[in-house]
């Protein structure tokens, strides 16, 4: 390969790597996320429109985009319900028995007055009897009006019916009444009142029908005189009035209630509105117009509103990422993974909506909405998962909304927010895959609690719907756990993500590489475990990934298994082979172990983050021993050969992240302290600071973001950790030798 080919290949490599950190690429990815949101909400917020002409035939079958009311059929159903309502009548007590008492009081009073002539009595009765009846009726109506029990229209109806059915007393009756004695009136009074009371106990719509029964009732009484019987019949007929009156307003109200309580006839989502080739009638045209499915009458405002919303939601996420110190701020690979998680979560919601209809309106609770939050928390960051959960809640409240009058259904949004937050709380710092299953149960539990609270607050849902809602919520939590467990390995492999769960699996001593390390290089294995303890403590003290440092330490020297005897920790009771070979060859063997380790890790598909630690933990440090040994040999042999430090350095690269730098420091510190026979506190402290300062002066930290303050914290943490490890062997400076007793 010539220089031009190498140069061209280098440019291509730079371009391939460059897009991962390109601001323009990041902007395009956020626009891609906006498109995901747009298409997720488009069918809900912007109905599809068709080029339909009245009187023409439809070129395609048109389905209902959402559940909507069939206004024509609903109107028919309401009218049918109204027709079935019977007229409403009110039973009104007009105090008919009081009329009897008033009339007999006046008859007794007038007939007992001997000074009043008979012809005057006739004139008085002609005026008084109708007036008494009218007065009692008016008093009864006034009392009813004051009670506020009935509407004014009913009183008008009462007056009208009383006037229409008023009894006209024959003139000869008035001439016979003065002839009645006090004894006659006394006998007639209870009979008259009894008959009236008996008749008005039944509803009387037509007073004439009730008056027809009077003669028979009088004839069965104990009155013996024909005159008294005749007068009782006439007096009963006078006071008999209708007591059952048609209530127009009550009837109208009852019919209105019947209309309102009639079941609404719905056109369900995906029901056929118009078949292909069907003639577009006025009714169909109006129905399509109401659903905003006509192209020539389409309202474009929802389209613009959706565009703004689709940009706004990703913008909130963009601002959070921009203000954070997360790797996703500049790593577009992680941003692609975030968009993919969003897409999978939204697709899951959309699939569930296919089964959402009148029979299963709450099937949305079945959607594994917390799946995205869990994946983001495990693979990316907990805080990012919380922000994403809010966006998932907004999307859920729109996607599962069945109400046409509102854009959002708060119930789905609230349930989604609660279960997503609880899922993130449960899954953070997860160390086993069983934690995901635990998170599934937590999602089910809090989904049930949230839905129960909503059901109790609303209090209008049927028992069947309530039971289905709870079953859907419980099942949705378990589905979430299953999907996460299934998707997690895909993301780990496809994006080279080293999740905490994966790291715990890799730290298992039964892993083939760790078993190889233990059986073939027990000294290196012990050294790696010690480095893991030191690096984890140091990393956690500055907020770095302690678990990554521990697991990376287990594998950082795996390359030594190719030539185990050339490394001092594995040389037990044998001669050091480096004593017999050239320093340059020794350097080649020693510096090869990071490269050999990376190749072995690649063969076993170990994630890149751990391979980077194995490759970078030595950086480009100098092998002082072999460098000075080569110089010394040259001096002893009196050769003029010159040696460059570069020939005795590790090939690198230098540590690119905090974790690789920390493992490198811990590796050197552990080896140096182990070489001390009886280390003291001062020796350990001096050794740690010397190693860190040496690496700092050598520029080994130039390509990672470790600060001087963090290096100081790392030094103190390593001292404290080593104190615990070598506690029994450390000689404290304040100790005094015991005095000899004589």
C-alpha positions in Angstrom: 0.0 0.0 0.0 1.6 3.3 -1.1 1.5 6.6 0.8 -1.4 8.0 -1.2 -3.5 4.9 -0.4 -2.6 5.2 3.2 -3.4 8.9 3.2 -6.8 8.3 1.5 -7.6 5.5 3.9 -6.8 7.8 6.8 -9.1 10.5 5.4 -12.0 8.1 5.1 -11.4 6.9 8.6 -11.4 10.5 9.9 -14.7 11.1 8.1 -16.3 8.0 9.5 -15.2 8.9 13.0 -16.0 12.6 12.5 -19.7 12.1 12.0 -20.0 10.7 15.5 -19.1 14.1 16.9 -20.4 16.4 14.2 -22.8 19.1 15.4 -24.6 19.0 12.1 -25.1 15.3 12.3 -26.5 15.8 15.8 -28.9 18.4 14.5 -30.1 16.1 11.8 -30.6 13.3 14.3 -32.8 15.5 16.5 -34.8 16.4 13.3 -35.2 12.7 12.7 -36.6 12.4 16.2 -39.0 15.2 15.4 -40.1 13.1 12.4 -40.7 10.1 14.6 -42.9 12.2 16.9 -44.7 13.7 13.9 -45.6 10.4 12.3 -46.5 8.9 15.7 -49.1 11.6 16.3 -50.2 12.3 12.7 -53.1 9.9 12.5 -54.4 11.1 15.9 -54.2 14.8 15.4 -54.5 15.2 11.6 -57.1 13.1 9.9 -56.5 11.8 6.4 -58.4 13.7 3.7 -60.0 12.4 0.5 -60.9 14.0 -2.8 -64.7 13.4 -2.7 -67.4 15.0 -4.8 -71.1 14.9 -3.9 -73.0 12.6 -6.3 -69.8 10.9 -7.5 -68.7 7.4 -6.7 -65.9 6.9 -4.2 -62.6 5.7 -5.7 -61.6 3.9 -2.5 -62.9 2.5 0.7 -62.9 5.1 3.4 -62.5 4.0 7.0 -63.3 6.0 10.1 -60.0 7.5 11.4 -61.3 7.5 15.0 -64.4 6.7 16.9 -67.1 9.2 16.2 -70.8 9.7 16.8 -73.2 8.6 14.0 -75.3 11.7 14.3 -78.1 10.5 12.0 -78.6 7.2 13.7 -78.2 8.8 17.1 -80.9 11.3 16.3 -83.2 8.5 15.2 -82.5 6.6 18.4 -83.2 9.7 20.5 -86.5 10.4 18.7 -87.5 6.8 19.2 -86.7 7.0 22.9 -88.7 10.3 23.1 -91.7 8.8 21.4 -91.8 6.0 23.9 -92.2 8.5 26.7 -95.9 8.6 27.9 -97.5 11.9 28.6 -96.8 13.1 32.1 -99.9 13.9 34.3 -100.0 15.5 37.7 -102.5 14.6 40.4 -103.6 17.8 42.1 -105.7 18.1 45.3 -108.1 21.0 44.8 -109.7 20.6 48.3 -113.1 19.2 47.0 -114.1 18.1 50.5 -113.5 21.7 51.7 -116.0 22.9 49.0 -118.6 20.5 50.4 -118.1 22.0 53.9 -118.3 25.6 52.6 -121.5 24.9 50.6 -123.3 23.2 53.5 -122.3 25.9 55.9 -123.8 28.6 53.7 -126.9 26.5 53.0 -127.5 25.9 56.7 -126.8 29.6 57.5 -129.2 30.9 54.8 -132.0 28.4 55.2 -132.1 28.9 59.0 -132.7 32.6 58.5 -136.5 33.0 58.5 -136.3 36.7 57.6 -134.8 36.0 54.2 -137.5 35.3 51.6 -137.4 32.2 49.5 -137.0 34.1 46.2 -134.1 35.9 47.8 -132.5 32.7 48.9 -132.8 31.4 45.3 -130.9 34.4 44.1 -128.3 34.1 46.8 -127.7 30.4 46.0 -127.3 31.1 42.3 -124.4 33.4 43.1 -122.9 31.9 46.2 -122.6 28.2 45.3 -120.5 28.7 42.1 -118.5 31.4 43.9 -117.7 29.1 46.8 -116.5 26.4 44.5 -114.3 28.9 42.6 -112.9 30.5 45.8 -111.8 27.1 47.2 -110.2 26.1 43.8 -108.3 29.4 43.7 -107.1 29.0 47.3 -105.9 25.5 46.5 -104.1 26.7 43.3 -102.5 29.6 45.2 -101.2 27.2 47.9 -99.8 24.9 45.3 -98.1 27.9 43.5 -96.6 29.1 46.7 -95.2 25.6 47.4 -93.1 25.9 44.2 -93.8 22.2 43.4 -95.3 22.8 39.9 -94.5 24.9 36.9 -96.7 27.8 35.7 -97.8 26.0 32.6 -99.4 23.4 34.8 -101.5 26.0 36.6 -102.7 27.4 33.3 -103.7 23.9 32.2 -105.6 23.4 35.6 -107.5 26.7 35.1 -108.3 25.8 31.5 -109.6 22.3 32.4 -111.6 23.5 35.4 -113.3 26.1 33.2 -114.0 23.6 30.5 -115.4 21.0 32.9 -117.3 23.3 35.2 -120.7 21.9 36.2 -123.8 23.9 35.2 -126.4 23.5 38.0 -129.9 23.2 36.7 -132.1 26.3 37.6 -134.7 24.2 39.4 -132.1 23.0 41.9 -131.7 26.5 43.2 -135.5 26.7 43.8 -135.5 23.4 45.7 -132.5 24.2 48.0 -134.4 26.7 50.1 -136.9 24.0 51.0 -134.3 21.9 52.7 -134.6 21.9 56.5 -131.8 21.9 58.9 -132.4 18.2 59.5 -132.3 17.5 55.8 -128.9 19.4 55.5 -127.5 17.6 58.5 -128.4 14.2 56.9 -127.1 15.2 53.4 -123.8 16.7 54.5 -121.9 13.4 55.5 -123.3 11.6 52.5 -122.2 14.3 50.1 -118.8 14.5 51.6 -118.3 10.7 51.7 -119.2 10.3 48.0 -116.9 13.2 47.0 -114.0 11.8 49.0 -114.5 8.4 47.5 -114.6 9.7 43.9 -111.6 12.0 44.2 -109.4 9.2 45.6 -109.1 8.1 42.0 -107.4 10.1 39.3 -110.1 12.1 37.4 -109.1 13.3 34.0 -112.7 13.9 32.8 -115.1 15.1 35.6 -118.1 14.1 33.5 -117.2 10.4 33.7 -116.9 10.8 37.5 -120.3 12.6 37.7 -121.9 9.7 35.9 -121.2 7.5 38.9 -122.8 9.9 41.4 -126.5 8.7 41.0 -125.6 5.1 41.7 -123.6 6.0 44.8 -126.4 8.3 46.1 -129.0 5.5 45.6 -126.9 3.2 47.8 -126.8 5.8 50.6 -129.1 5.8 53.6 -131.0 8.9 52.5 -134.7 8.2 52.2 -136.2 11.4 50.7 -136.1 11.8 47.0 -135.5 15.5 47.4 -132.4 15.1 49.5 -131.1 12.4 47.2 -131.6 14.7 44.2 -129.9 17.6 45.9 -126.9 15.5 47.1 -126.4 14.3 43.4 -126.4 17.9 42.2 -124.1 19.2 45.0 -121.7 16.3 44.4 -121.6 17.1 40.7 -120.9 20.8 41.5 -117.9 20.1 43.6 -116.5 17.3 41.5 -113.6 18.6 39.4 -110.8 16.9 37.5 -107.7 16.2 39.6 -105.4 14.7 36.9 -103.9 17.3 34.6 -101.6 17.0 31.6 -98.1 18.5 32.4 -96.7 19.7 29.1 -93.4 20.9 30.6 -93.0 17.7 32.6 -93.7 15.7 29.4 -91.1 17.8 27.5 -88.6 17.3 30.2 -89.2 13.6 30.4 -88.7 13.3 26.6 -85.6 15.5 26.8 -84.2 13.2 29.5 -85.1 10.2 27.3 -83.3 11.7 24.4 -80.2 12.5 26.5 -80.1 9.1 28.1 -80.5 7.3 24.8 -77.4 5.4 23.8 -75.2 7.3 21.4 -74.7 5.3 18.2 -71.0 5.4 17.3 -69.0 4.8 14.2 -66.1 2.9 15.6 -62.5 3.4 14.5 -61.7 1.6 11.3 -65.4 1.0 10.5 -66.2 1.4 6.8 -67.7 4.9 6.1 -67.8 4.5 2.3 -67.2 1.5 0.2 -65.3 1.7 -3.0 -67.6 2.5 -5.8 -70.4 3.7 -3.5 -72.4 6.7 -4.5 -71.7 9.7 -2.3 -75.1 10.8 -1.0 -75.8 14.0 0.9 -75.8 12.1 4.2 -72.4 10.5 3.5 -71.0 13.8 2.3 -72.1 15.5 5.5 -70.7 12.7 7.6 -67.3 12.9 5.8 -67.4 16.7 6.2 -68.0 16.4 9.9 -65.0 14.1 10.3 -62.9 16.6 8.3 -62.1 13.9 5.6 -62.9 16.1 2.6 -59.8 17.4 0.9 -61.4 20.6 -0.4 -62.6 21.5 3.1 -59.6 20.3 5.0 -58.5 22.4 8.0 -54.7 22.9 7.8 -54.3 24.4 11.2 -53.9 21.0 13.0 -51.1 20.2 10.5 -49.2 23.2 11.5 -49.9 22.6 15.2 -48.6 19.1 14.9 -45.4 20.3 13.2 -44.7 22.8 16.0 -45.4 20.1 18.7 -43.2 17.6 16.8 -40.3 20.1 17.0 -41.0 21.3 20.5 -40.8 17.9 22.2 -37.4 16.9 20.8 -36.2 20.5 21.4 -36.8 20.0 25.1 -34.7 16.8 25.0 -32.1 18.6 22.9 -31.8 21.4 25.5 -31.4 18.9 28.3 -28.7 17.0 26.5 -26.9 20.2 25.6 -26.8 21.4 29.2 -25.7 18.1 30.6 -22.2 16.6 30.8 -23.3 13.3 29.4 -21.4 11.5 26.6 -24.5 11.8 24.5 -23.9 15.5 24.3 -21.2 14.9 21.7 -21.5 11.2 20.9 -24.0 10.8 18.0 -23.9 7.0 18.2 -25.6 7.3 21.6 -28.0 9.8 20.1 -28.9 7.2 17.4 -29.5 4.7 20.1 -31.8 7.1 22.0 -33.8 7.8 18.8 -34.1 4.0 18.2 -35.4 3.5 21.7 -37.9 6.3 21.2 -39.0 4.7 17.9 -39.4 1.2 19.4 -41.4 2.6 22.3 -43.7 4.6 20.1 -44.2 1.7 17.7 -45.2 -0.4 20.7 -47.9 2.2 21.6 -49.2 2.3 18.1 -49.5 -1.5 17.9 -51.6 -1.5 21.0 -53.9 1.2 19.6 -54.9 -1.2 16.8 -57.0 -3.0 19.4 -58.4 0.1 21.0 -62.2 0.3 20.4 -65.5 0.6 22.3 -65.2 -2.9 23.7 -61.6 -2.4 24.9 -61.3 1.4 25.4 -58.6 1.0 28.1 -56.3 -1.4 26.3 -53.8 1.4 26.2 -52.8 0.4 29.8 -51.4 -2.8 28.2 -48.7 -0.9 26.3 -45.1 -1.4 27.6 -44.6 2.4 27.9 -41.9 2.1 30.5 -39.7 -0.1 28.2 -38.0 3.0 26.7 -37.4 4.6 30.1 -35.7 1.4 31.4 -33.5 1.0 28.3 -32.4 4.6 28.5 -31.7 4.3 32.2 -29.6 1.2 31.7 -27.8 2.0 28.5 -27.5 5.8 28.7 -28.3 7.8 31.8 -30.8 7.9 34.7 -31.6 11.7 34.4 -32.1 11.4 30.7 -34.5 8.5 31.4 -36.6 10.8 33.6 -36.8 13.5 31.0 -37.7 10.9 28.3 -40.4 9.6 30.7 -42.1 13.0 30.6 -42.1 12.9 26.8 -43.4 9.3 26.8 -46.3 10.5 29.1 -47.2 13.3 26.7 -47.1 11.0 23.7 -49.1 8.3 25.5 -51.8 10.8 26.5 -52.3 11.7 22.8 -51.9 8.3 21.2 -54.4 6.6 23.4 -56.9 9.4 23.6 -60.3 8.4 22.4 -62.1 11.6 23.3 -62.7 13.8 20.3 -63.3 17.0 22.4 -59.8 17.1 23.8 -56.3 16.5 22.6 -54.9 14.7 25.7 -56.3 12.0 27.9 -54.7 12.8 31.3 -55.4 9.2 32.5 -52.9 7.6 30.1 -50.4 10.4 30.6 -50.5 10.1 34.4 -50.2 6.3 34.4 -47.3 6.4 32.0 -45.5 9.1 34.0 -45.9 7.1 37.3 -44.8 3.7 35.9 -41.9 5.2 33.9 -40.6 7.1 37.0 -41.0 4.0 39.2 -39.2 1.8 36.6 -36.2 4.2 36.5 -36.1 4.4 40.3 -36.1 0.6 40.5 -33.7 -0.1 37.7 -30.9 2.4 38.5 -27.8 0.7 39.8 -29.1 -2.6 38.6 -26.6 -5.3 39.0 -28.6 -8.4 37.8 -31.0 -9.1 35.0 -33.5 -10.2 37.6 -33.7 -6.6 38.6 -35.5 -6.0 35.3 -38.1 -8.6 36.2 -38.4 -6.8 39.6 -39.0 -3.6 37.8 -41.8 -5.3 35.8 -43.6 -6.2 39.0 -43.1 -2.6 40.3 -44.6 -1.2 37.1 -47.6 -3.5 37.5 -48.1 -2.6 41.1 -47.9 1.2 40.6 -49.9 1.0 37.4 -52.7 -0.7 39.4 -52.5 1.9 42.2 -52.6 4.8 39.8 -55.5 3.4 37.8 -57.4 2.5 41.0 -57.1 6.1 42.2 -58.4 7.4 38.8 -61.3 4.9 38.9 -62.2 6.0 42.5 -62.1 9.7 41.5 -64.2 9.3 38.4 -66.7 6.8 40.0 -68.5 6.3 36.6 -66.7 3.4 35.0 -68.4 0.0 34.8 -67.2 -3.0 36.8 -66.2 -4.8 33.6 -64.1 -1.8 32.3 -62.5 -1.4 35.7 -61.5 -5.0 35.9 -60.1 -4.9 32.3 -58.1 -1.7 33.1 -56.5 -3.4 36.1 -55.7 -6.6 34.2 -54.2 -4.6 31.3 -52.0 -2.6 33.7 -50.7 -5.7 35.5 -50.0 -7.5 32.2 -48.3 -4.4 30.7 -45.8 -4.3 33.5 -44.8 -7.9 32.9 -44.7 -7.4 29.1 -42.3 -4.4 29.7 -39.9 -6.6 31.6 -40.0 -9.3 28.9 -39.4 -6.8 26.1 -36.5 -5.1 27.9 -34.8 -8.4 28.7 -35.1 -9.3 25.0 -34.0 -6.0 23.6 -31.1 -5.3 25.9 -28.6 -7.7 24.3 -29.4 -6.3 20.9 -28.5 -2.8 22.0 -25.4 -4.0 23.9 -24.1 -5.8 20.8 -25.3 -3.4 18.1 -23.9 -0.3 19.8 -21.1 -1.8 21.8 -22.8 -0.7 25.0 -21.4 -2.0 28.3 -24.3 -1.8 30.6 -24.0 -2.4 34.3 -25.8 -5.7 33.9 -23.4 -6.8 31.2 -20.4 -5.8 33.3 -21.7 -7.9 36.2 -21.9 -10.8 33.9 -18.4 -10.2 32.6 -17.1 -10.1 36.2 -18.2 -13.7 36.8 -15.1 -15.8 37.6 -16.5 -18.6 35.4 -16.1 -16.5 32.3 -13.7 -18.4 30.0 -11.1 -15.6 29.9 -11.1 -15.1 33.7 -10.8 -18.9 34.2 -7.9 -18.9 31.7 -6.3 -16.0 33.7 -6.7 -17.8 37.0 -5.4 -21.2 35.8 -2.6 -20.1 33.6 -1.4 -16.9 35.4 -2.6 -17.0 39.0 -0.2 -14.2 39.9 -1.7 -11.9 37.2 -5.2 -12.9 38.3 -4.5 -11.9 41.9 -2.9 -8.7 40.7 -5.9 -8.0 38.5 -8.3 -8.5 41.4 -6.3 -6.1 43.6 -6.1 -3.5 40.8 -9.9 -3.9 40.5 -10.4 -3.1 44.2 -8.1 -0.1 44.1 -9.5 1.4 40.8 -13.1 1.0 41.8 -12.6 2.9 45.0 -10.6 5.6 43.2 -13.2 5.9 40.4 -16.1 6.2 42.7 -14.3 8.9 44.8 -14.3 11.3 41.7 -17.7 10.2 40.3 -16.3 8.0 37.5 -17.6 4.5 36.6 -16.3 2.3 39.4 -17.9 -0.9 38.1 -16.3 -0.3 34.7 -12.9 0.1 36.4 -13.3 -3.1 38.4 -14.3 -5.2 35.4 -11.8 -3.5 33.2 -9.1 -4.3 35.7 -10.0 -8.0 35.6 -9.3 -8.1 31.9 -6.6 -5.5 31.6 -3.7 -7.9 31.7 -5.4 -10.8 29.9 -2.7 -10.6 27.2 -0.1 -11.8 29.7 -1.6 -15.3 29.3 0.2 -15.7 26.0 3.7 -15.5 27.7 2.9 -15.8 31.4 6.5 -16.6 32.5 7.8 -13.3 31.2 5.9 -11.4 33.9 7.3 -11.2 37.4 4.1 -11.9 39.3 3.9 -15.4 37.6 7.6 -16.3 38.3 7.4 -18.5 41.3 10.7 -20.4 42.1 11.9 -20.0 38.5 14.6 -18.0 36.9 13.6 -14.7 35.3 13.9 -15.3 31.6 14.6 -11.6 31.0 18.0 -12.1 32.6 19.1 -14.1 29.6 17.6 -12.1 26.7 18.2 -8.8 25.1 16.5 -5.7 26.7 14.9 -4.9 23.3 13.4 -8.3 23.1 12.2 -8.1 26.6 10.6 -4.7 25.8 8.9 -6.2 22.8 7.5 -9.1 24.9 6.3 -6.8 27.7 4.8 -4.1 25.5 3.0 -6.7 23.4 0.6 -7.8 26.2 -1.9 -4.8 25.8 -2.1 -5.6 22.0 -2.4 -9.3 22.6 -5.1 -8.7 25.3 -7.1 -6.6 22.9 -7.0 -9.3 20.2 -8.2 -11.9 22.8 -10.9 -9.7 24.0 -12.1 -9.1 20.4 -12.2 -12.9 19.8 -14.5 -13.3 22.9 -16.6 -10.2 21.8 -15.8 -8.3 25.0 -17.2 -4.7 24.7 -15.0 -1.9 23.5 -15.0 0.0 26.8 -13.1 -2.9 28.4 -10.9 -3.4 25.4 -9.9 0.3 25.6 -8.8 -0.1 29.2 -6.7 -3.1 28.3 -5.1 -1.2 25.4 -4.7 2.2 27.1 -3.9 1.4 30.8 -0.1 1.6 30.2 -0.4 4.5 27.7 3.0 5.3 26.3 4.9 4.9 29.5 8.6 4.1 29.5 9.9 0.7 30.6 12.7 2.3 32.7 14.2 -1.0 33.8 14.9 -2.3 30.3 15.9 1.1 29.0 18.6 1.5 31.6 19.6 -2.1 31.3 20.2 -1.6 27.6 22.3 1.5 28.3 24.3 -0.3 30.9 25.0 -3.3 28.7 26.1 -1.0 25.9 28.5 0.8 28.4 29.9 -2.6 29.6 30.4 -3.7 26.0 31.9 -0.4 25.0 29.6 0.0 22.1 28.6 3.3 20.7 25.0 2.2 20.1 22.4 4.9 21.1 19.1 4.0 22.5 15.9 6.1 22.2 13.3 6.2 24.9 10.6 5.8 22.2 12.0 2.3 21.6 11.3 1.3 25.2 7.8 2.8 25.5 4.4 1.1 25.3 2.8 1.7 21.9 -0.2 3.4 23.5 -2.6 5.0 22.9 -2.7 7.2 26.0 -5.7 6.9 28.3 -8.7 8.5 26.5 -11.0 8.4 29.5 -10.9 8.6 33.3 -11.5 4.9 33.8 -8.5 3.8 31.7 -6.3 6.4 33.4 -7.4 5.2 36.9 -6.8 1.6 36.1 -3.3 2.5 34.8 -2.5 4.3 38.0 -3.9 1.5 40.2 -1.9 -1.1 38.1 1.4 0.7 38.7 0.6 1.4 42.4 -0.4 -2.2 43.2 2.8 -3.5 41.5 5.0 -1.0 43.2 3.6 -1.5 46.7 3.7 -5.3 46.3 7.4 -5.0 45.7 7.9 -3.5 49.2 8.7 -6.0 51.9 7.2 -4.1 54.9 5.6 -1.0 53.6 5.0 1.9 55.9 2.4 4.7 55.6 5.0 7.1 54.4 6.3 4.7 51.8 2.9 4.0 50.4 2.0 7.7 50.3 5.3 8.6 48.7 5.0 5.8 46.2 1.4 6.7 45.1 2.2 10.4 44.7 5.5 9.5 42.9 3.7 7.3 40.4 0.9 9.8 39.7 3.4 12.7 39.4 5.6 10.6 37.0 2.6 9.9 34.7 1.5 13.5 34.9 4.9 14.8 34.0 5.2 12.2 31.2 1.9 13.6 29.7 0.0 10.3 30.1 -3.1 12.3 31.2 -3.1 14.8 28.4 -5.8 13.0 26.4 -8.3 12.4 29.2 -10.2 14.8 31.3 -8.7 14.1 34.7 -8.1 17.3 36.7 -5.4 17.9 39.3 -8.0 18.0 42.0 -9.3 14.6 40.9 -5.7 13.2 40.9 -5.3 14.4 44.4 -8.5 12.7 45.5 -7.4 9.5 43.7 -4.1 9.6 45.6 -5.9 9.9 49.0 -8.4 7.1 48.1 -5.6 4.8 47.0 -3.7 5.4 50.2 -6.8 4.6 52.3 -7.6 1.5 50.3 -4.0 0.3 50.5 -4.0 0.9 54.3 -6.9 -1.5 54.6 -5.2 -4.1 52.4 -1.8 -4.0 54.0 -2.9 -3.0 57.5 -1.3 -6.0 59.2 2.0 -5.4 57.6 2.4 -1.6 57.8 4.9 -0.2 60.3 3.5 3.0 61.9 6.1 5.7 62.4 4.9 6.4 65.9 5.5 2.9 67.1 8.4 2.5 69.5 10.4 -0.7 70.0 9.5 -2.4 73.3 11.9 -1.7 76.2 14.0 -4.6 77.4 13.3 -5.5 80.9 16.2 -6.3 83.1 
